[in-house]
């Protein structure tokens, strides 16, 4: 019995260390998203470069999470419930890493847009959208720490708000391009940025769904609420990193 308690205690300590890495990773992703949106609005290429550099730290943290999780599985032989927790952590890390990539993509376009005539209101609108996604990420990670499936469910439904914000921006950019062809290049860049932010909302929602699975043992039965209505009129393929 004492040996079993010792093994359980060692597993808990190792898991706590991995969770600390996840929280650090999440904090950096949130900060990078905030900085990328601010850099875009302020046309601050120096801040944008800071975002790109910070993404390397996020990538490194994901590698560390996966390495520690694999070591934990190999050394502690977790039970089914504990194994589900470890696998959830790894999936959360993957989603956070992808969010970091999208934030980096925002920063990459800032330098290009800084040399073009600004599109009125675009920077502020994108920053509002980014703040909504940042809040979704924060709540999803809080739900994980608290094992709160109800909170995770609220994150799923907030993704609909992000989709609707994206739809509105898409229409605005389309109007700008139709009214003045000189705006086409800038609006194309801004559209890709909006799409990247929308995809970050999808990844925050994926984290929330993993939390629901961790707590209940089942993924949500209801389809994920979606409000992206642009799929048939998109301007082009989403830019990957």
Secondary structure, DSSP 8 states (H G I E B T S, - for coil): -HHHHHHHHHHHHHHHHHHHHHHHHHHHHHHHHHHHHHHHHHT-HHHHHHHHHHHHHHHHHHHHHHHHHHHHHHHH---HHHHHHHHHHHHHHHHHHHHHHHHHHHHHHHHHHHTS---TTHHHHHHHHHHHHHHHHHHHHHHHHHT-HHHHHHHHHHHHHHHHHHHHHHHHHHHHHHH-GGGHHHHHHHHHHHHHHHHHHHHHHHHHHHHHHHHHSS--SS--------TTS-SS-----
